[in-house]
């Protein structure tokens, strides 16, 4: 082994900087995609709980023939989930509104459903996500 080969071990500064740049580029692509992936997974808590609560409200109506009875909104889960708070409001003889309001990382997401199964989504301040007055948005770009 000659003396020149023995001194040429390790990486040069340029090689290390190229690796750092490549990692930075990959991270700038991967992090937004991962964040949207997490959002899509968390949305299912809102949509599934609202759908289940709507069924409970319709079962109540079949028995009581009104949504206005004191117990109507109590059959719907007016609770707090991990990513959403759920409420039942405006219960009259023939109408109600169920709402899932996001919290924490999902704070800008609001989902609603009413007695006519009219579903709405309100999303404020989240890049690439849009709301809807006709469906529950479950993915970036306004996909229902």
CNS distance restraints for C-alpha pairs under 8 A (distance, minus, plus):
assign (resid   1 and name CA) (resid   5 and name CA) 6.91 0.50 0.50
assign (resid   1 and name CA) (resid   6 and name CA) 7.20 0.50 0.50
assign (resid   2 and name CA) (resid   6 and name CA) 6.65 0.50 0.50
assign (resid   3 and name CA) (resid   7 and name CA) 6.63 0.50 0.50
assign (resid   4 and name CA) (resid   8 and name CA) 6.70 0.50 0.50
assign (resid   5 and name CA) (resid   9 and name CA) 7.64 0.50 0.50
assign (resid  11 and name CA) (resid  15 and name CA) 6.18 0.50 0.50
assign (resid  11 and name CA) (resid  16 and name CA) 6.66 0.50 0.50
assign (resid  12 and name CA) (resid  16 and name CA) 6.47 0.50 0.50
assign (resid  13 and name CA) (resid  17 and name CA) 6.13 0.50 0.50
assign (resid  14 and name CA) (resid  18 and name CA) 6.18 0.50 0.50
assign (resid  15 and name CA) (resid  19 and name CA) 6.43 0.50 0.50
assign (resid  16 and name CA) (resid  20 and name CA) 6.31 0.50 0.50
assign (resid  17 and name CA) (resid  21 and name CA) 6.18 0.50 0.50
assign (resid  18 and name CA) (resid  22 and name CA) 6.24 0.50 0.50
assign (resid  19 and name CA) (resid  23 and name CA) 6.19 0.50 0.50
assign (resid  20 and name CA) (resid  24 and name CA) 6.13 0.50 0.50
assign (resid  21 and name CA) (resid  25 and name CA) 6.23 0.50 0.50
assign (resid  22 and name CA) (resid  26 and name CA) 6.25 0.50 0.50
assign (resid  23 and name CA) (resid  27 and name CA) 6.07 0.50 0.50
assign (resid  24 and name CA) (resid  28 and name CA) 6.14 0.50 0.50
assign (resid  25 and name CA) (resid  29 and name CA) 6.53 0.50 0.50
assign (resid  26 and name CA) (resid  30 and name CA) 6.00 0.50 0.50
assign (resid  27 and name CA) (resid  31 and name CA) 5.76 0.50 0.50
assign (resid  28 and name CA) (resid  32 and name CA) 7.18 0.50 0.50
assign (resid  29 and name CA) (resid  33 and name CA) 6.75 0.50 0.50
assign (resid  30 and name CA) (resid  34 and name CA) 6.04 0.50 0.50
assign (resid  31 and name CA) (resid  35 and name CA) 6.12 0.50 0.50
assign (resid  32 and name CA) (resid  36 and name CA) 6.26 0.50 0.50
assign (resid  33 and name CA) (resid  37 and name CA) 6.17 0.50 0.50
assign (resid  34 and name CA) (resid  38 and name CA) 6.27 0.50 0.50
assign (resid  35 and name CA) (resid  39 and name CA) 6.34 0.50 0.50
assign (resid  36 and name CA) (resid  40 and name CA) 6.20 0.50 0.50
assign (resid  36 and name CA) (resid 139 and name CA) 7.93 0.50 0.50
assign (resid  36 and name CA) (resid 140 and name CA) 7.29 0.50 0.50
assign (resid  37 and name CA) (resid  41 and name CA) 6.38 0.50 0.50
assign (resid  38 and name CA) (resid  42 and name CA) 6.25 0.50 0.50
assign (resid  39 and name CA) (resid  43 and name CA) 6.21 0.50 0.50
assign (resid  39 and name CA) (resid 106 and name CA) 7.21 0.50 0.50
assign (resid  40 and name CA) (resid  44 and name CA) 7.17 0.50 0.50
assign (resid  40 and name CA) (resid 138 and name CA) 5.99 0.50 0.50
assign (resid  40 and name CA) (resid 139 and name CA) 5.89 0.50 0.50
assign (resid  41 and name CA) (resid  45 and name CA) 7.99 0.50 0.50
assign (resid  42 and name CA) (resid  46 and name CA) 7.59 0.50 0.50
assign (resid  42 and name CA) (resid  83 and name CA) 6.75 0.50 0.50
assign (resid  42 and name CA) (resid 106 and name CA) 7.89 0.50 0.50
assign (resid  43 and name CA) (resid  47 and name CA) 6.47 0.50 0.50
assign (resid  43 and name CA) (resid 138 and name CA) 6.43 0.50 0.50
assign (resid  44 and name CA) (resid  48 and name CA) 5.76 0.50 0.50
assign (resid  44 and name CA) (resid 138 and name CA) 7.87 0.50 0.50
assign (resid  45 and name CA) (resid  49 and name CA) 6.03 0.50 0.50
assign (resid  45 and name CA) (resid  81 and name CA) 7.64 0.50 0.50
assign (resid  45 and name CA) (resid  83 and name CA) 7.40 0.50 0.50
assign (resid  45 and name CA) (resid  84 and name CA) 7.40 0.50 0.50
assign (resid  46 and name CA) (resid  50 and name CA) 6.03 0.50 0.50
assign (resid  46 and name CA) (resid  84 and name CA) 6.39 0.50 0.50
assign (resid  46 and name CA) (resid 100 and name CA) 5.81 0.50 0.50
assign (resid  46 and name CA) (resid 111 and name CA) 7.06 0.50 0.50
assign (resid  47 and name CA) (resid  51 and name CA) 6.08 0.50 0.50
assign (resid  47 and name CA) (resid 111 and name CA) 7.54 0.50 0.50
assign (resid  47 and name CA) (resid 136 and name CA) 7.44 0.50 0.50
assign (resid  48 and name CA) (resid  52 and name CA) 6.13 0.50 0.50
assign (resid  49 and name CA) (resid  53 and name CA) 6.03 0.50 0.50
assign (resid  49 and name CA) (resid  77 and name CA) 7.93 0.50 0.50
assign (resid  50 and name CA) (resid  54 and name CA) 6.04 0.50 0.50
assign (resid  50 and name CA) (resid  86 and name CA) 7.93 0.50 0.50
assign (resid  50 and name CA) (resid  98 and name CA) 6.74 0.50 0.50
assign (resid  50 and name CA) (resid  99 and name CA) 7.34 0.50 0.50
assign (resid  50 and name CA) (resid 100 and name CA) 7.13 0.50 0.50
assign (resid  50 and name CA) (resid 112 and name CA) 7.61 0.50 0.50
assign (resid  50 and name CA) (resid 113 and name CA) 7.09 0.50 0.50
assign (resid  51 and name CA) (resid  55 and name CA) 6.45 0.50 0.50
assign (resid  52 and name CA) (resid  56 and name CA) 6.47 0.50 0.50
assign (resid  53 and name CA) (resid  57 and name CA) 6.22 0.50 0.50
assign (resid  53 and name CA) (resid  75 and name CA) 7.56 0.50 0.50
assign (resid  53 and name CA) (resid  76 and name CA) 4.72 0.50 0.50
assign (resid  53 and name CA) (resid  77 and name CA) 6.35 0.50 0.50
assign (resid  53 and name CA) (resid  98 and name CA) 7.76 0.50 0.50
assign (resid  54 and name CA) (resid  58 and name CA) 6.25 0.50 0.50
assign (resid  54 and name CA) (resid  76 and name CA) 7.35 0.50 0.50
assign (resid  54 and name CA) (resid  98 and name CA) 7.53 0.50 0.50
assign (resid  54 and name CA) (resid 113 and name CA) 7.64 0.50 0.50
assign (resid  54 and name CA) (resid 114 and name CA) 7.72 0.50 0.50
assign (resid  54 and name CA) (resid 115 and name CA) 7.58 0.50 0.50
assign (resid  55 and name CA) (resid  59 and name CA) 6.17 0.50 0.50
assign (resid  56 and name CA) (resid  60 and name CA) 6.21 0.50 0.50
assign (resid  56 and name CA) (resid  75 and name CA) 6.17 0.50 0.50
assign (resid  56 and name CA) (resid  76 and name CA) 6.10 0.50 0.50
assign (resid  57 and name CA) (resid  61 and name CA) 6.25 0.50 0.50
assign (resid  57 and name CA) (resid  67 and name CA) 7.38 0.50 0.50
assign (resid  57 and name CA) (resid  72 and name CA) 6.40 0.50 0.50
assign (resid  57 and name CA) (resid  73 and name CA) 7.33 0.50 0.50
assign (resid  57 and name CA) (resid  75 and name CA) 6.72 0.50 0.50
assign (resid  57 and name CA) (resid  76 and name CA) 6.47 0.50 0.50
assign (resid  58 and name CA) (resid  62 and name CA) 6.26 0.50 0.50
assign (resid  58 and name CA) (resid 115 and name CA) 7.86 0.50 0.50
assign (resid  59 and name CA) (resid  63 and name CA) 6.54 0.50 0.50
assign (resid  60 and name CA) (resid  64 and name CA) 5.97 0.50 0.50
assign (resid  60 and name CA) (resid  65 and name CA) 7.66 0.50 0.50
assign (resid  60 and name CA) (resid  66 and name CA) 7.77 0.50 0.50
assign (resid  60 and name CA) (resid  67 and name CA) 7.25 0.50 0.50
assign (resid  60 and name CA) (resid  72 and name CA) 6.25 0.50 0.50
assign (resid  60 and name CA) (resid  75 and name CA) 7.58 0.50 0.50
assign (resid  61 and name CA) (resid  65 and name CA) 4.70 0.50 0.50
assign (resid  61 and name CA) (resid  66 and name CA) 5.16 0.50 0.50
assign (resid  61 and name CA) (resid  67 and name CA) 5.78 0.50 0.50
assign (resid  61 and name CA) (resid  72 and name CA) 7.81 0.50 0.50
assign (resid  64 and name CA) (resid  69 and name CA) 7.57 0.50 0.50
assign (resid  65 and name CA) (resid  93 and name CA) 7.95 0.50 0.50
assign (resid  66 and name CA) (resid  92 and name CA) 7.37 0.50 0.50
assign (resid  66 and name CA) (resid  93 and name CA) 4.62 0.50 0.50
assign (resid  66 and name CA) (resid  94 and name CA) 6.11 0.50 0.50
assign (resid  67 and name CA) (resid  72 and name CA) 5.41 0.50 0.50
assign (resid  67 and name CA) (resid  73 and name CA) 7.78 0.50 0.50
assign (resid  67 and name CA) (resid  91 and name CA) 5.52 0.50 0.50
assign (resid  67 and name CA) (resid  92 and name CA) 5.54 0.50 0.50
assign (resid  67 and name CA) (resid  93 and name CA) 4.97 0.50 0.50
assign (resid  67 and name CA) (resid  94 and name CA) 5.96 0.50 0.50
assign (resid  67 and name CA) (resid  95 and name CA) 6.44 0.50 0.50
assign (resid  67 and name CA) (resid  96 and name CA) 6.91 0.50 0.50
assign (resid  68 and name CA) (resid  72 and name CA) 6.53 0.50 0.50
assign (resid  68 and name CA) (resid  91 and name CA) 5.10 0.50 0.50
assign (resid  68 and name CA) (resid  92 and name CA) 4.23 0.50 0.50
assign (resid  68 and name CA) (resid  93 and name CA) 4.59 0.50 0.50
assign (resid  68 and name CA) (resid  94 and name CA) 7.46 0.50 0.50
assign (resid  69 and name CA) (resid  93 and name CA) 7.72 0.50 0.50
assign (resid  70 and name CA) (resid  74 and name CA) 7.61 0.50 0.50
assign (resid  71 and name CA) (resid  75 and name CA) 6.51 0.50 0.50
assign (resid  72 and name CA) (resid  76 and name CA) 7.37 0.50 0.50
assign (resid  72 and name CA) (resid  91 and name CA) 7.37 0.50 0.50
assign (resid  73 and name CA) (resid  77 and name CA) 7.99 0.50 0.50
assign (resid  73 and name CA) (resid  78 and name CA) 7.68 0.50 0.50
assign (resid  73 and name CA) (resid  88 and name CA) 5.57 0.50 0.50
assign (resid  73 and name CA) (resid  89 and name CA) 7.42 0.50 0.50
assign (resid  73 and name CA) (resid  91 and name CA) 6.99 0.50 0.50
assign (resid  74 and name CA) (resid  78 and name CA) 7.16 0.50 0.50
assign (resid  76 and name CA) (resid  88 and name CA) 7.00 0.50 0.50
assign (resid  77 and name CA) (resid  86 and name CA) 6.71 0.50 0.50
assign (resid  77 and name CA) (resid  87 and name CA) 7.37 0.50 0.50
assign (resid  78 and name CA) (resid  85 and name CA) 7.54 0.50 0.50
assign (resid  78 and name CA) (resid  86 and name CA) 4.92 0.50 0.50
assign (resid  78 and name CA) (resid  87 and name CA) 4.62 0.50 0.50
assign (resid  78 and name CA) (resid  88 and name CA) 6.36 0.50 0.50
assign (resid  79 and name CA) (resid  85 and name CA) 6.09 0.50 0.50
assign (resid  79 and name CA) (resid  86 and name CA) 5.36 0.50 0.50
assign (resid  79 and name CA) (resid  87 and name CA) 7.07 0.50 0.50
assign (resid  80 and name CA) (resid  84 and name CA) 6.18 0.50 0.50
assign (resid  80 and name CA) (resid  85 and name CA) 4.30 0.50 0.50
assign (resid  80 and name CA) (resid  86 and name CA) 5.99 0.50 0.50
assign (resid  81 and name CA) (resid  85 and name CA) 5.82 0.50 0.50
assign (resid  81 and name CA) (resid  86 and name CA) 7.57 0.50 0.50
assign (resid  83 and name CA) (resid 102 and name CA) 5.86 0.50 0.50
assign (resid  83 and name CA) (resid 103 and name CA) 5.49 0.50 0.50
assign (resid  83 and name CA) (resid 104 and name CA) 6.73 0.50 0.50
assign (resid  83 and name CA) (resid 105 and name CA) 7.61 0.50 0.50
assign (resid  83 and name CA) (resid 106 and name CA) 6.36 0.50 0.50
assign (resid  84 and name CA) (resid 100 and name CA) 5.79 0.50 0.50
assign (resid  84 and name CA) (resid 101 and name CA) 5.28 0.50 0.50
assign (resid  84 and name CA) (resid 102 and name CA) 4.32 0.50 0.50
assign (resid  84 and name CA) (resid 103 and name CA) 5.56 0.50 0.50
assign (resid  84 and name CA) (resid 106 and name CA) 7.51 0.50 0.50
assign (resid  85 and name CA) (resid 100 and name CA) 5.52 0.50 0.50
assign (resid  85 and name CA) (resid 101 and name CA) 5.19 0.50 0.50
assign (resid  85 and name CA) (resid 102 and name CA) 6.42 0.50 0.50
assign (resid  85 and name CA) (resid 103 and name CA) 7.22 0.50 0.50
assign (resid  86 and name CA) (resid  98 and name CA) 7.28 0.50 0.50
assign (resid  86 and name CA) (resid  99 and name CA) 5.63 0.50 0.50
assign (resid  86 and name CA) (resid 100 and name CA) 4.59 0.50 0.50
assign (resid  86 and name CA) (resid 101 and name CA) 6.50 0.50 0.50
assign (resid  87 and name CA) (resid  98 and name CA) 5.78 0.50 0.50
assign (resid  87 and name CA) (resid  99 and name CA) 5.26 0.50 0.50
assign (resid  87 and name CA) (resid 100 and name CA) 6.66 0.50 0.50
assign (resid  88 and name CA) (resid  96 and name CA) 7.10 0.50 0.50
assign (resid  88 and name CA) (resid  97 and name CA) 5.77 0.50 0.50
assign (resid  88 and name CA) (resid  98 and name CA) 4.55 0.50 0.50
assign (resid  88 and name CA) (resid  99 and name CA) 6.40 0.50 0.50
assign (resid  89 and name CA) (resid  96 and name CA) 6.12 0.50 0.50
assign (resid  89 and name CA) (resid  97 and name CA) 5.32 0.50 0.50
assign (resid  89 and name CA) (resid  98 and name CA) 6.44 0.50 0.50
assign (resid  89 and name CA) (resid  99 and name CA) 7.98 0.50 0.50
assign (resid  90 and name CA) (resid  95 and name CA) 7.03 0.50 0.50
assign (resid  90 and name CA) (resid  96 and name CA) 5.07 0.50 0.50
assign (resid  90 and name CA) (resid  97 and name CA) 6.06 0.50 0.50
assign (resid  91 and name CA) (resid  95 and name CA) 5.60 0.50 0.50
assign (resid  91 and name CA) (resid  96 and name CA) 4.24 0.50 0.50
assign (resid  91 and name CA) (resid  97 and name CA) 7.06 0.50 0.50
assign (resid  92 and name CA) (resid  96 and name CA) 6.40 0.50 0.50
assign (resid  94 and name CA) (resid 115 and name CA) 7.73 0.50 0.50
assign (resid  95 and name CA) (resid 114 and name CA) 7.12 0.50 0.50
assign (resid  95 and name CA) (resid 115 and name CA) 5.59 0.50 0.50
assign (resid  96 and name CA) (resid 114 and name CA) 5.59 0.50 0.50
assign (resid  96 and name CA) (resid 115 and name CA) 5.78 0.50 0.50
assign (resid  97 and name CA) (resid 112 and name CA) 6.86 0.50 0.50
assign (resid  97 and name CA) (resid 113 and name CA) 5.89 0.50 0.50
assign (resid  97 and name CA) (resid 114 and name CA) 4.44 0.50 0.50
assign (resid  97 and name CA) (resid 115 and name CA) 6.95 0.50 0.50
assign (resid  98 and name CA) (resid 112 and name CA) 5.51 0.50 0.50
assign (resid  98 and name CA) (resid 113 and name CA) 5.35 0.50 0.50
assign (resid  98 and name CA) (resid 114 and name CA) 6.12 0.50 0.50
assign (resid  99 and name CA) (resid 110 and name CA) 7.07 0.50 0.50
assign (resid  99 and name CA) (resid 111 and name CA) 5.72 0.50 0.50
assign (resid  99 and name CA) (resid 112 and name CA) 4.41 0.50 0.50
assign (resid  99 and name CA) (resid 113 and name CA) 6.72 0.50 0.50
assign (resid 100 and name CA) (resid 110 and name CA) 5.66 0.50 0.50
assign (resid 100 and name CA) (resid 111 and name CA) 5.07 0.50 0.50
assign (resid 100 and name CA) (resid 112 and name CA) 6.30 0.50 0.50
assign (resid 101 and name CA) (resid 107 and name CA) 7.20 0.50 0.50
assign (resid 101 and name CA) (resid 109 and name CA) 6.32 0.50 0.50
assign (resid 101 and name CA) (resid 110 and name CA) 4.61 0.50 0.50
assign (resid 101 and name CA) (resid 111 and name CA) 6.61 0.50 0.50
assign (resid 102 and name CA) (resid 106 and name CA) 4.67 0.50 0.50
assign (resid 102 and name CA) (resid 107 and name CA) 4.33 0.50 0.50
assign (resid 102 and name CA) (resid 108 and name CA) 6.28 0.50 0.50
assign (resid 102 and name CA) (resid 109 and name CA) 5.11 0.50 0.50
assign (resid 102 and name CA) (resid 110 and name CA) 6.00 0.50 0.50
assign (resid 103 and name CA) (resid 107 and name CA) 4.08 0.50 0.50
assign (resid 103 and name CA) (resid 108 and name CA) 7.69 0.50 0.50
assign (resid 108 and name CA) (resid 122 and name CA) 7.77 0.50 0.50
assign (resid 108 and name CA) (resid 123 and name CA) 5.43 0.50 0.50
assign (resid 108 and name CA) (resid 124 and name CA) 5.31 0.50 0.50
assign (resid 108 and name CA) (resid 125 and name CA) 6.77 0.50 0.50
assign (resid 108 and name CA) (resid 126 and name CA) 7.17 0.50 0.50
assign (resid 109 and name CA) (resid 121 and name CA) 7.30 0.50 0.50
assign (resid 109 and name CA) (resid 122 and name CA) 5.93 0.50 0.50
assign (resid 109 and name CA) (resid 123 and name CA) 4.78 0.50 0.50
assign (resid 109 and name CA) (resid 124 and name CA) 7.07 0.50 0.50
assign (resid 110 and name CA) (resid 121 and name CA) 5.78 0.50 0.50
assign (resid 110 and name CA) (resid 122 and name CA) 5.07 0.50 0.50
assign (resid 110 and name CA) (resid 123 and name CA) 6.49 0.50 0.50
assign (resid 111 and name CA) (resid 119 and name CA) 7.37 0.50 0.50
assign (resid 111 and name CA) (resid 120 and name CA) 5.79 0.50 0.50
assign (resid 111 and name CA) (resid 121 and name CA) 4.71 0.50 0.50
assign (resid 111 and name CA) (resid 122 and name CA) 6.51 0.50 0.50
assign (resid 111 and name CA) (resid 136 and name CA) 6.73 0.50 0.50
assign (resid 112 and name CA) (resid 118 and name CA) 7.93 0.50 0.50
assign (resid 112 and name CA) (resid 119 and name CA) 5.61 0.50 0.50
assign (resid 112 and name CA) (resid 120 and name CA) 5.26 0.50 0.50
assign (resid 112 and name CA) (resid 121 and name CA) 6.64 0.50 0.50
assign (resid 113 and name CA) (resid 117 and name CA) 5.73 0.50 0.50
assign (resid 113 and name CA) (resid 118 and name CA) 5.41 0.50 0.50
assign (resid 113 and name CA) (resid 119 and name CA) 4.54 0.50 0.50
assign (resid 113 and name CA) (resid 120 and name CA) 6.61 0.50 0.50
assign (resid 114 and name CA) (resid 118 and name CA) 5.59 0.50 0.50
assign (resid 114 and name CA) (resid 119 and name CA) 7.05 0.50 0.50
assign (resid 118 and name CA) (resid 134 and name CA) 6.60 0.50 0.50
assign (resid 118 and name CA) (resid 135 and name CA) 7.45 0.50 0.50
assign (resid 119 and name CA) (resid 133 and name CA) 6.86 0.50 0.50
assign (resid 119 and name CA) (resid 134 and name CA) 5.58 0.50 0.50
assign (resid 119 and name CA) (resid 135 and name CA) 4.80 0.50 0.50
assign (resid 119 and name CA) (resid 136 and name CA) 6.01 0.50 0.50
assign (resid 120 and name CA) (resid 131 and name CA) 7.61 0.50 0.50
assign (resid 120 and name CA) (resid 132 and name CA) 5.59 0.50 0.50
assign (resid 120 and name CA) (resid 133 and name CA) 4.57 0.50 0.50
assign (resid 120 and name CA) (resid 134 and name CA) 5.51 0.50 0.50
assign (resid 120 and name CA) (resid 135 and name CA) 5.23 0.50 0.50
assign (resid 120 and name CA) (resid 136 and name CA) 5.75 0.50 0.50
assign (resid 121 and name CA) (resid 131 and name CA) 4.92 0.50 0.50
assign (resid 121 and name CA) (resid 132 and name CA) 4.97 0.50 0.50
assign (resid 121 and name CA) (resid 133 and name CA) 6.34 0.50 0.50
assign (resid 121 and name CA) (resid 134 and name CA) 7.92 0.50 0.50
assign (resid 121 and name CA) (resid 135 and name CA) 6.63 0.50 0.50
assign (resid 121 and name CA) (resid 136 and name CA) 5.32 0.50 0.50
assign (resid 121 and name CA) (resid 137 and name CA) 6.16 0.50 0.50
assign (resid 122 and name CA) (resid 130 and name CA) 7.54 0.50 0.50
assign (resid 122 and name CA) (resid 131 and name CA) 4.60 0.50 0.50
assign (resid 122 and name CA) (resid 132 and name CA) 6.57 0.50 0.50
assign (resid 123 and name CA) (resid 129 and name CA) 6.75 0.50 0.50
assign (resid 123 and name CA) (resid 130 and name CA) 5.90 0.50 0.50
assign (resid 123 and name CA) (resid 131 and name CA) 5.07 0.50 0.50
assign (resid 124 and name CA) (resid 130 and name CA) 7.71 0.50 0.50
assign (resid 124 and name CA) (resid 131 and name CA) 7.85 0.50 0.50
assign (resid 126 and name CA) (resid 130 and name CA) 7.97 0.50 0.50
assign (resid 128 and name CA) (resid 140 and name CA) 5.78 0.50 0.50
assign (resid 128 and name CA) (resid 141 and name CA) 5.69 0.50 0.50
assign (resid 129 and name CA) (resid 139 and name CA) 7.46 0.50 0.50
assign (resid 129 and name CA) (resid 140 and name CA) 4.84 0.50 0.50
assign (resid 129 and name CA) (resid 141 and name CA) 5.47 0.50 0.50
assign (resid 129 and name CA) (resid 142 and name CA) 6.18 0.50 0.50
assign (resid 130 and name CA) (resid 137 and name CA) 7.67 0.50 0.50
assign (resid 130 and name CA) (resid 140 and name CA) 7.44 0.50 0.50
assign (resid 130 and name CA) (resid 141 and name CA) 6.49 0.50 0.50
assign (resid 130 and name CA) (resid 142 and name CA) 5.25 0.50 0.50
assign (resid 131 and name CA) (resid 137 and name CA) 6.68 0.50 0.50
assign (resid 131 and name CA) (resid 142 and name CA) 6.78 0.50 0.50
assign (resid 132 and name CA) (resid 136 and name CA) 6.95 0.50 0.50
assign (resid 132 and name CA) (resid 137 and name CA) 6.83 0.50 0.50
assign (resid 132 and name CA) (resid 142 and name CA) 7.49 0.50 0.50
assign (resid 135 and name CA) (resid 144 and name CA) 6.03 0.50 0.50
assign (resid 136 and name CA) (resid 144 and name CA) 5.56 0.50 0.50
assign (resid 137 and name CA) (resid 142 and name CA) 5.77 0.50 0.50
assign (resid 137 and name CA) (resid 143 and name CA) 5.59 0.50 0.50
assign (resid 137 and name CA) (resid 144 and name CA) 4.42 0.50 0.50
assign (resid 138 and name CA) (resid 142 and name CA) 7.61 0.50 0.50
assign (resid 138 and name CA) (resid 143 and name CA) 6.13 0.50 0.50
assign (resid 138 and name CA) (resid 144 and name CA) 5.56 0.50 0.50
assign (resid 139 and name CA) (resid 143 and name CA) 5.25 0.50 0.50
assign (resid 139 and name CA) (resid 144 and name CA) 7.05 0.50 0.50
